[in-house]
Amino acid sequence: MHCIFCKADSSNSVSIEHIIPESLGNTLHTLPRGVVCDGCNNYLSRDVEKPLLDSDHFRQARFRNMLLSKKGRIPPVEGVFGPMGATLAMSRGKDGQTSVN
């Protein structure tokens, strides 16, 4: 089998490529092992998905929709509040409880 991206032999690859990242709630839509080689899968995860998922827009969407990371956490968000422009950080537990710091 050959990787769909780099065309290298991917017969021994152990990675499963998520069509939509796990951190956006996808646990079902994946490509079988070997369709994407481990190198390309790691590259896509590290250099494409991570910067996108760490962006303010995606962090806020993941916070709002309570989408857990691979480590089982909901990413915290920061914002500006009130006329004085106070910066606050909000975090949320798996139970949905929000705390403000």
C-alpha positions in Angstrom: 0.0 0.0 0.0 1.2 3.5 -0.7 0.5 6.8 1.1 -2.1 8.9 -0.7 0.1 12.0 0.0 3.7 11.1 -0.5 3.3 7.8 -2.4 5.8 6.1 -0.1 5.3 2.5 1.1 2.9 2.7 4.0 2.3 -1.0 4.5 3.7 -0.9 8.0 2.1 2.3 9.1 0.3 2.2 12.4 -1.4 5.6 12.3 -5.1 6.0 11.6 -5.8 9.3 9.7 -8.9 11.1 11.0 -10.7 12.8 8.1 -11.9 15.4 10.5 -9.6 15.8 13.6 -10.5 14.0 16.8 -10.3 17.3 18.6 -13.3 18.5 16.7 -15.3 15.5 17.9 -14.7 13.0 15.2 -14.3 9.4 16.4 -16.0 7.7 13.4 -14.7 9.1 10.1 -11.2 7.7 9.6 -9.1 6.2 6.9 -7.8 2.6 7.4 -4.2 2.1 8.5 -1.7 2.3 5.6 -3.7 4.8 3.5 -1.6 7.6 5.0 2.0 6.9 6.2 3.0 7.7 9.7 5.3 10.5 8.6 2.5 12.3 6.7 0.0 11.7 9.4 2.4 13.2 12.0 3.1 16.2 9.7 -0.6 16.9 9.1 -1.3 16.6 12.8 1.6 18.8 14.0 1.9 21.4 11.2 -1.6 21.7 9.8 -4.2 20.6 12.4 -2.5 21.9 15.6 -2.1 25.5 14.5 -5.7 25.5 13.2 -7.1 24.0 16.4 -5.1 26.4 18.5 -6.5 29.4 16.7 -8.9 31.7 18.7 -11.8 30.8 16.4 -11.5 27.0 16.9 -10.6 27.3 20.6 -13.8 29.2 21.2 -15.9 26.8 19.1 -14.4 23.8 21.0 -15.0 25.6 24.3 -18.6 26.5 23.4 -19.4 23.0 22.1 -17.5 21.2 24.9 -15.3 19.2 22.4 -12.6 17.3 24.3 -9.0 17.2 23.2 -7.2 13.9 22.8 -6.1 14.3 26.4 -9.8 14.6 27.5 -9.8 18.4 28.2 -11.8 21.2 26.9 -9.4 24.0 25.8 -9.5 27.2 27.8 -10.4 30.5 26.2 -9.4 34.1 26.9 -11.4 37.3 26.4 -11.7 40.9 27.3 -14.5 42.0 29.6 -16.1 45.3 30.5 -15.2 48.9 29.9 -11.9 48.6 31.7 -10.8 45.9 29.3 -10.1 43.3 31.9 -8.6 40.1 30.5 -10.1 36.9 31.8 -9.5 33.2 31.1 -12.3 30.7 31.2 -11.9 27.0 31.6 -14.5 24.3 31.5 -14.6 20.8 33.0 -16.0 17.7 31.4 -19.1 18.2 33.5 -19.7 21.6 31.7 -19.0 23.7 34.7 -17.2 27.0 33.7 -14.7 28.7 35.9 -13.3 32.2 35.3 -9.8 33.2 36.3 
